[in-house]
Amino acid sequence: MKRREFLKKAVIAGTAISIPSGLDELIRSAFAAEAADLAVVTGPSPEKITRAAIDALGGMSRFVSRGDIVVVKPNMAWDRPPELAANSNPEVVATVVRMCLEAGARKVTVFDRPVNDARRCYVQSGIADAVRPLGVDVPYMDERKFRDMSINGEVLKSWPIYTEAVEADKVINVPIAKHHGLAKLTMSMKNWMGVMGGSRNKIHQKLDDSLLDLARFIGPDLTVLDAVRILLDNGPQGGDIADVKKTDTVIAGMDQVAIDAYGATLFGMSGKDLGYVRKGHESGFGSMDLSRMVIRKLTLLS
């Protein structure tokens, strides 16, 4: 079962090119004729590479319509500043929110269920301060809004899920790419643990299958993977700047398996090295075969 179903019931590798920044319309029009599976953009400005990655897929209006209620789900799990790469980059998150509003979204809400104290995580991550001036809601998650839902997955049959993440018209996933002691890496599929209620550590016994069940259920409309800074070790919390690598990259697409497979390459790994990616590929939920995809790669000069 997927998010929308729940509401009803109750090959081609791309070529990297370098272009001047600030040419949003040029990017959209240049690639309008051929759909891409992934957009991978590098450059010094988190805002500009985020905008360029979404524009390379056709622009935010492809995903968000006028009047939509939109949930943007970053990783705000840890009491860490942006420099330590434990949470999603605030500039990336703010750019996604801004583009949703530009596309005509009626309401945009940004939230996460942190591991550390929510009041500190929202502030320390820089995300609350980055998005509140845009006039969007950044609420702490309300325990009363978790409701037991039928996941009908291989492992997760039901679980308390945050209702706003399910009932929104559009859901956009904005995870960060980082090391994880148990899952090896945490990126798009694992980011959905932030909409789970209850004792989330219980899924660790069958983590890969559970992550796949959860990602399939939520079914985001767009995923924007923040790899501006990646955490190479001691994740997911980090805490040492020596573990952080600046890659100045954003990866956008709709296939969570493909995004996580590409994200793995930033760590010298491949999709098959991650159990949840491999299982997602084998089940037909997505594809980790990057060689058969249209991957649009851009490098912004400034």
Summary of the structure (lengths in Angstrom):
residues: 302
radius of gyration: 17.6
end to end distance: 43.2
largest distance: 48.9
contacts: 1110
relative contact order: 0.21
helix: 39%
strand: 23%
